[in-house]
Amino acid sequence: MTLTTGREAELDDGVAERRGRALEPRRSWASSEPFVRRPTRENSDPAIRSVAWAAVSRRYSLVAVLLDMLVALLVGVSVMGPAYGLLTAARLACGGAALFVALVGVSGGYRRSAAGDGPGEFQALLRATAATVLILMTMGYVLRVPVPRGYVLIGVPVTLVICWVGRHMERRHLHRLRMQGEGTMRTVVVGDEVSAAGVVRNIAAVPHHGYRIDGVCVPSVGTATTVAGVPVLGAVADVVQVTVDRGADVVLVTGTCLSGDALRRLSWALSRAGAQLVVVPDIVEVGAPRLTVRPTAGLSLLEVQVASPRPRLVIKQVLDVTLAGLALLVLAPMLGLAALLVAVTSPGGAIYRQVRVGQDGTQFVMYKLRTMYRDADERRAALLASGTHDGVLFKMSDDPRVTPVGRVLRRFSIDELPQLVNIIKGDMALVGPRPPLLEEVEAYHDSVHRRLHVKPGLTGLWQVSGRSDLDWEESVRLDLRYVDNWSVSMDLLILWKTGRAVLSGAGAY
């Protein structure tokens, strides 16, 4: 075993990073033995290993593969069976299912690290579907292979939708397990007390993401015994040994206590310990699509995309107009009936027009089905004193201005459907921040103006995360997260979740 003195370890691993008082003898993280392997309950108990992250994620990935294969096979046989016969359809469906599952795997849809990652799984299935259609079309039109058109136009999209539903159900089961403490990644946080406390609190608030904080390693032991309610397990110099003793899956490094060469050497030591190294950057609420690592001059430069690519904007616009037009055609009978009920049950027109603020501060007239009595705007001033103010918003869960029909329309968001016309006109998008009133924008503080960087949406992250039950600060945080990280696949995922939110009626008033 290679042991070094404290001074030697400091020189090896990054000067000041490991000078604090530690519990264990300092070992070089670059050596072949950066820790002592010794049995503990956490790293050797079979009962603990059976519900650990690795075991549960393996089962999750296996079920996902089998589910996708079965769905693709059954859909293929159902679509092609009437035209080709059961036996031929089964052979063709086997080939199509194998191709689809292989492409989902290539897209990262079965990676254990992606288990339970809704957007990641959604994007993997979407990419695999697009690639399957492209390959089948190439085989049919370029190579003259007799590819059934019904399978391409109907079978593959239906497979995608059913796989989305199946994966959603499997993910919800995984989240329930994680809430019970199963299938979580045992995690050690490394950092100064302030930075570590922030990470611990944020991760503890979302246990379904799969991280279970076992403890913290701080620059020097003796300064604190707990950080944000979790125990201090040792100093920064102890982190590798702590990881082995606790059987940890992940080490999260935050703050400035480790940097540069010390982080590199820590990654070497953790590779021998079989744990992952994750560095928490100082930049917040910026997702993976906008981040790119650029290796330059021996450095890892983190590039943040500051503008949305033009092709993505075009795709979003085409998708918005197409889906809005189709939805308007399909929902026209329901919309007409709702408008008739509004008109005959209370005085006033069926359509309510209101000036709202759109992208980059432009103003437009937004359409809604009227859900309040005709004198609602005049009565608003009198209700301001008794209503609830949350930030710049005025809220009242039992607003007396709302008509009986209006309450039903609001509960299921039917009153918002005329905004499909705003989307076709280009004033709004299907997904985006809620369109604010003029007086709300005038009360915005500096960073909230970022909400106006994109078109306002018929739905958004606020809609699928609680609707009116959210407070102002949380609504702003979600809107800014969307503005900074939006993508076409995120829009589709939000639209999918919107249906569930609308049917439940939660937070609608």
KAVENVEN-V590716 format. One record per pair of residues at least 12 apart in sequence whose ideal C-beta (glycine too) atoms are under 8 Angstrom apart, sorted by the first residue. I is the first residue (numbers start at 1). J is the second residue. D is the distance in Angstrom with one decimal. If there is no record, write none. Layout:
BEGIN
I:J:D  I:J:D
END
This chain:
BEGIN
1:33:5.0  1:36:7.2  2:27:6.9  2:28:6.3  2:31:4.2  2:32:6.8  2:33:5.5  3:25:5.9  3:26:7.9  3:27:6.1  4:26:6.0  4:27:6.6  4:28:5.0  4:31:7.8  5:26:7.3  6:18:8.0  6:19:7.8  6:26:5.2  8:26:7.8  8:28:7.3  9:26:3.7  9:27:7.1  9:28:5.9  9:237:6.9  12:28:4.7  12:29:7.3  12:30:6.0  12:265:7.1  13:28:6.8  13:29:5.3  13:30:7.5  13:261:7.5  13:262:5.1  13:265:5.2  13:266:7.7  14:258:7.0  14:259:7.3  14:260:6.4  14:261:5.2  14:262:2.9  14:263:8.0  14:265:7.2  17:236:6.2  17:257:6.2  17:258:5.2  17:259:7.3  17:262:4.4  18:235:7.7  18:236:5.8  18:237:4.2  18:262:7.4  19:220:7.9  20:218:7.6  20:219:4.3  20:220:2.8  20:221:7.3  20:235:4.9  20:236:6.3  20:237:7.0  21:220:4.8  21:221:5.4  21:222:5.9  21:235:6.3  22:220:7.8  22:221:6.5  22:234:6.6  22:235:4.0  22:236:7.8  22:237:4.0  22:238:5.1  23:221:5.8  23:234:4.7  23:235:6.6  23:238:5.2  24:234:6.9  24:237:7.2  24:238:4.9  24:241:4.9  26:237:5.3  27:240:7.4  27:241:7.7  28:265:7.9  29:240:6.4  29:262:7.9  29:265:4.0  29:266:5.6  29:268:6.1  29:269:3.9  30:265:5.1  30:268:5.9  30:269:7.7  32:272:7.8  34:240:5.1  34:268:7.6  34:269:3.9  34:272:6.3  34:273:7.7  35:240:4.8  35:241:4.7  35:243:7.7  35:244:4.8  35:269:7.1  35:272:7.6  35:273:6.2  36:241:6.7  36:244:7.7  37:244:6.2  38:244:7.8  38:245:7.0  40:245:5.0  40:246:7.4  40:247:7.4  42:186:7.5  42:214:8.0  42:245:6.8  42:246:4.9  42:247:4.5  43:244:6.7  43:245:6.6  43:246:7.0  43:247:3.5  44:247:7.8  48:247:7.3  49:247:8.0  51:181:7.6  51:182:4.3  51:183:6.8  52:183:7.7  52:186:7.3  52:247:7.7  52:249:7.5  53:183:5.8  53:184:5.9  53:185:4.4  53:186:7.2  53:210:6.7  53:249:5.3  54:112:7.2  54:249:7.3  55:183:7.9  56:115:7.7  56:174:7.3  56:177:6.5  56:182:6.0  56:183:3.2  57:112:4.0  57:113:7.8  57:115:4.2  57:183:6.7  58:112:6.4  60:112:7.7  60:115:4.4  60:116:7.1  60:170:6.8  60:174:5.7  60:183:7.6  61:110:4.7  61:111:7.4  61:112:5.7  61:115:6.3  63:170:6.0  64:109:7.1  64:110:5.8  64:121:7.9  64:167:6.4  64:170:6.5  65:101:6.2  65:105:7.7  65:110:5.8  67:163:7.1  67:166:4.8  67:167:7.3  67:170:7.0  68:97:7.9  68:100:6.8  68:101:5.3  68:104:6.0  68:109:7.9  68:163:5.3  68:166:7.7  69:97:5.3  69:98:7.8  69:101:5.2  71:159:5.7  71:162:4.9  71:163:5.3  71:166:6.4  72:93:7.2  72:96:6.3  72:97:3.6  72:100:4.7  72:101:6.8  72:159:4.9  72:163:7.7  73:90:7.9  73:93:5.1  73:94:6.5  73:97:4.5  74:93:7.9  75:93:7.7  75:155:5.2  75:158:5.3  75:159:4.7  75:162:6.8  76:89:6.9  76:92:6.6  76:93:2.8  76:94:7.9  76:96:5.0  76:97:6.3  76:151:6.2  76:155:5.5  76:159:7.7  77:89:5.0  77:90:5.6  77:93:4.8  78:155:7.9  79:148:7.5  79:150:5.3  79:151:5.4  79:154:5.6  79:155:4.1  79:158:7.5  80:92:5.7  80:93:6.5  80:148:5.2  80:150:6.7  80:151:5.6  80:155:7.2  83:148:6.9  83:150:6.9  84:148:7.1  92:148:6.8  92:151:7.3  96:132:7.4  96:136:7.7  96:151:6.4  96:155:7.3  96:156:7.7  99:132:5.9  99:135:6.8  100:128:6.1  100:129:7.6  100:132:5.2  100:156:7.5  100:159:6.5  103:127:7.5  103:128:3.9  103:131:4.8  103:132:5.8  104:124:5.7  104:125:6.2  104:128:4.2  106:128:7.6  107:123:7.5  107:124:4.0  107:125:7.8  107:127:4.4  107:128:5.1  107:131:7.7  108:120:6.9  108:124:5.3  109:121:5.8  109:124:3.2  109:125:6.1  109:128:6.6  115:174:6.6  115:183:7.8  115:210:7.5  116:171:5.4  116:174:4.7  116:175:6.5  116:178:7.3  116:208:7.2  116:209:7.5  116:210:5.9  118:168:7.7  118:171:6.1  118:493:6.7  119:489:6.8  119:490:6.3  119:493:5.8  121:167:5.4  121:171:7.1  122:164:6.9  122:167:8.0  122:489:6.0  122:492:7.1  122:493:5.0  122:496:7.9  123:489:4.4  125:160:6.0  125:163:5.6  125:164:6.3  125:167:7.1  126:160:7.2  126:489:5.6  126:492:7.1  129:156:5.9  129:157:7.1  129:159:7.4  129:160:4.4  132:156:5.5  133:152:5.9  133:156:5.6  136:151:7.4  136:152:5.0  136:156:7.5  137:152:6.5  140:152:7.5  164:496:7.0  175:208:3.9  178:207:5.7  178:208:5.1  178:209:7.7  178:210:5.5  179:207:5.7  179:208:6.1  181:212:7.0  183:210:6.6  184:207:7.3  184:210:5.3  184:211:6.6  184:212:3.9  185:210:5.5  185:211:5.5  185:212:6.7  185:249:4.1  185:250:4.9  185:276:7.9  186:212:5.7  186:214:5.3  186:246:6.2  186:247:6.1  186:248:4.7  186:249:5.1  186:250:7.4  187:203:7.4  187:211:4.8  187:212:6.0  187:213:5.2  187:214:6.3  187:248:6.4  187:249:6.9  187:250:4.6  187:251:7.5  187:252:6.0  188:213:7.9  188:214:6.0  188:215:6.0  188:216:7.3  188:217:6.2  188:233:6.7  188:239:6.5  188:242:5.9  188:243:5.8  188:246:6.6  188:248:4.8  188:250:7.4  188:251:5.2  188:252:7.2  189:213:6.1  189:215:7.6  189:216:4.8  189:217:7.3  189:227:7.8  189:230:7.8  189:251:7.9  189:252:4.8  189:254:6.6  190:216:7.4  190:217:4.7  190:236:6.0  190:239:5.3  190:251:6.1  190:252:6.8  190:253:4.8  190:254:7.2  190:257:6.9  190:258:6.5  191:216:7.5  191:218:7.4  191:252:8.0  191:253:6.5  191:254:3.9  191:255:3.8  191:257:5.5  191:258:7.9  191:280:7.9  192:218:6.7  192:219:6.1  192:255:4.6  192:256:7.4  192:257:5.4  193:216:8.0  193:218:5.8  193:223:7.1  193:224:5.8  193:227:5.4  194:255:7.4  195:254:4.4  195:255:3.2  195:256:7.9  195:257:8.0  195:280:7.9  196:216:4.9  196:218:6.9  196:227:5.1  196:228:7.3  196:254:6.0  196:255:7.0  197:227:5.2  197:228:4.1  198:254:7.5  199:252:6.1  199:254:4.9  199:280:5.8  200:213:5.3  200:216:6.9  200:227:6.3  200:228:4.0  200:229:7.3  200:230:5.7  201:228:5.3  203:252:8.0  204:228:7.5  204:229:7.8  211:250:6.9  211:252:7.9  213:230:5.2  214:230:7.3  214:233:7.3  214:246:5.4  214:248:6.4  215:230:5.5  215:231:4.7  215:232:6.6  215:233:3.7  215:242:7.3  215:246:7.3  216:230:5.9  216:231:7.4  216:232:5.4  216:233:6.7  217:232:7.3  217:233:5.9  217:234:5.1  217:235:6.1  217:236:5.5  217:238:6.0  217:239:4.5  217:242:6.1  218:232:5.7  218:235:6.4  218:236:7.1  218:257:7.9  219:235:6.6  219:236:5.5  219:257:5.1  220:235:5.6  221:234:6.2  221:235:4.9  221:238:7.8  233:246:7.1  236:257:5.6  236:258:6.4  239:251:6.2  239:266:7.2  240:266:7.3  240:269:4.5  240:270:6.6  240:273:5.9  243:270:6.6  243:273:5.1  243:275:5.0  244:273:5.1  248:275:5.5  249:275:6.0  249:276:6.4  250:275:6.4  250:276:4.7  250:277:7.9  250:278:5.8  251:266:7.6  251:270:6.0  251:275:5.7  251:276:7.1  251:277:5.4  251:278:7.0  252:278:5.1  252:279:7.9  252:280:5.8  253:266:7.5  253:277:6.9  253:278:7.1  253:279:5.0  253:280:6.7  254:279:7.9  254:280:4.1  263:277:7.6  263:279:6.7  281:302:6.6  283:302:7.8  283:304:6.7  285:477:7.4  285:480:6.5  285:481:5.0  285:484:6.0  285:485:7.5  286:304:6.2  286:484:5.7  286:485:6.7  287:481:7.9  287:484:7.4  287:485:3.8  289:305:7.4  289:485:6.3  289:487:5.4  290:304:5.8  290:305:4.1  290:484:6.9  290:485:6.3  291:303:7.1  291:304:6.2  291:305:7.5  292:305:7.2  308:486:7.4  312:487:6.9  312:488:6.4  315:488:5.5  316:429:6.8  316:488:6.0  316:491:6.7  317:426:7.8  319:430:7.4  319:488:6.6  319:491:7.2  320:423:5.4  320:429:5.0  320:430:4.9  321:423:6.9  321:424:5.8  323:430:6.1  323:495:7.9  324:420:4.5  324:423:4.0  324:424:5.3  324:430:6.5  325:420:7.9  325:424:6.1  327:417:7.9  327:420:5.7  328:417:8.0  328:420:4.6  328:421:7.2  328:424:7.3  331:417:5.9  331:420:7.8  334:414:7.1  334:417:7.8  335:369:7.8  335:414:7.7  335:417:5.2  335:418:7.2  338:369:5.8  338:409:6.1  338:414:5.3  338:415:7.8  338:417:7.7  339:351:7.1  339:369:6.2  341:405:5.2  342:369:5.6  342:370:5.4  342:371:7.6  342:403:7.7  342:405:5.9  342:406:7.4  342:409:7.5  345:403:6.5  345:404:7.2  345:405:5.0  346:370:7.9  346:373:6.0  346:374:7.2  346:403:4.9  346:405:7.4  347:373:7.9  347:374:5.3  348:370:5.9  348:373:7.4  348:374:3.8  349:370:6.6  350:369:6.3  350:370:6.1  351:367:5.7  351:368:7.3  351:369:6.7  351:370:6.8  351:418:6.2  352:367:7.4  352:368:4.8  352:369:6.9  352:370:4.1  352:371:7.7  352:372:7.7  353:365:5.2  353:366:7.3  353:367:6.1  354:366:5.4  354:368:7.1  354:437:7.6  355:437:7.9  355:438:6.4  356:435:3.9  356:436:6.6  356:437:6.5  356:438:7.9  356:456:6.9  357:435:6.7  357:436:5.2  357:437:7.3  357:438:6.2  357:440:7.9  357:441:4.9  357:452:6.6  357:456:7.9  358:427:5.6  358:428:7.0  358:435:6.5  358:452:7.6  358:455:6.3  358:456:5.8  359:452:6.4  359:453:7.3  359:454:6.2  359:455:4.7  359:456:7.4  360:452:6.0  360:453:7.3  361:441:7.3  361:452:5.8  363:438:7.4  364:422:7.0  364:425:8.0  364:427:4.1  364:428:7.9  366:419:6.3  366:422:5.8  366:427:7.3  366:428:7.5  366:435:5.8  367:418:3.8  367:419:6.1  367:421:5.7  367:422:6.2  368:415:5.2  368:416:6.4  368:418:5.8  368:419:6.9  369:409:5.8  369:414:6.7  369:415:4.2  369:417:7.1  369:418:6.2  370:406:7.2  370:415:7.9  371:402:5.7  371:403:6.4  371:405:7.5  371:406:2.9  371:407:7.5  371:409:5.4  371:410:5.5  371:415:4.9  372:399:7.6  372:401:4.3  372:402:5.5  372:403:6.5  372:406:6.0  373:401:5.6  373:403:6.1  375:401:8.0  376:401:4.2  379:400:7.9  379:401:5.6  380:394:7.6  380:401:7.5  383:396:6.5  383:399:7.4  383:400:7.7  383:401:7.4  387:399:7.9  390:471:5.3  390:472:4.4  391:471:7.4  391:472:2.6  391:473:6.7  391:475:7.9  391:476:7.4  392:439:7.7  392:440:4.7  392:443:4.1  392:444:6.9  392:472:6.8  393:440:7.0  393:472:5.5  393:475:7.8  395:468:6.4  396:509:7.8  397:468:7.6  397:509:4.8  398:509:7.5  399:509:7.2  410:508:5.5  410:509:6.5  411:505:4.5  411:508:4.9  412:502:5.7  412:503:7.5  412:505:6.5  412:508:7.5  413:502:4.9  413:508:6.6  416:458:6.1  419:458:5.1  420:458:7.2  423:458:6.5  427:455:7.4  428:455:5.6  428:456:5.3  428:457:6.4  428:458:6.3  429:454:7.2  429:455:4.1  429:456:7.2  429:457:5.0  429:458:7.5  430:457:6.2  430:458:5.5  430:459:6.8  430:491:6.6  430:495:6.4  431:457:4.5  431:458:7.4  431:459:5.8  431:460:5.7  431:482:7.6  431:486:7.4  431:490:7.7  431:491:4.3  431:494:5.0  431:495:6.6  432:454:5.2  432:455:5.2  432:456:5.1  432:457:2.9  432:460:5.6  432:482:7.0  432:486:7.9  433:451:4.5  433:452:7.9  433:454:7.1  433:456:5.7  433:457:6.5  433:460:5.7  433:462:7.4  433:479:4.0  433:482:6.7  433:483:6.8  434:456:6.3  434:457:7.3  434:460:6.5  434:462:6.3  434:475:7.7  434:479:7.5  435:456:3.5  435:457:8.0  436:451:7.4  436:456:7.5  447:480:7.1  448:476:5.6  448:480:7.9  450:480:5.6  450:483:5.7  450:484:7.9  451:476:7.1  451:479:4.8  451:480:6.7  451:483:6.4  453:483:5.3  454:482:7.8  454:483:5.4  454:486:6.8  459:494:6.3  459:495:6.8  459:498:4.4  460:478:7.4  460:479:6.7  460:482:6.0  460:494:6.6  461:478:4.1  461:479:6.8  461:481:6.4  461:482:4.8  461:494:6.5  462:475:4.9  462:478:5.1  462:479:6.3  463:494:7.6  463:498:5.7  463:501:5.9  464:494:5.8  464:497:3.9  464:498:5.7  464:500:7.6  464:501:5.0  465:478:5.7  466:506:7.1  466:507:4.9  467:501:6.7  467:506:6.7  467:507:3.1  467:508:5.6  468:507:4.9  468:508:6.6  468:509:5.5  469:506:6.9  469:507:3.8  470:507:7.2
END
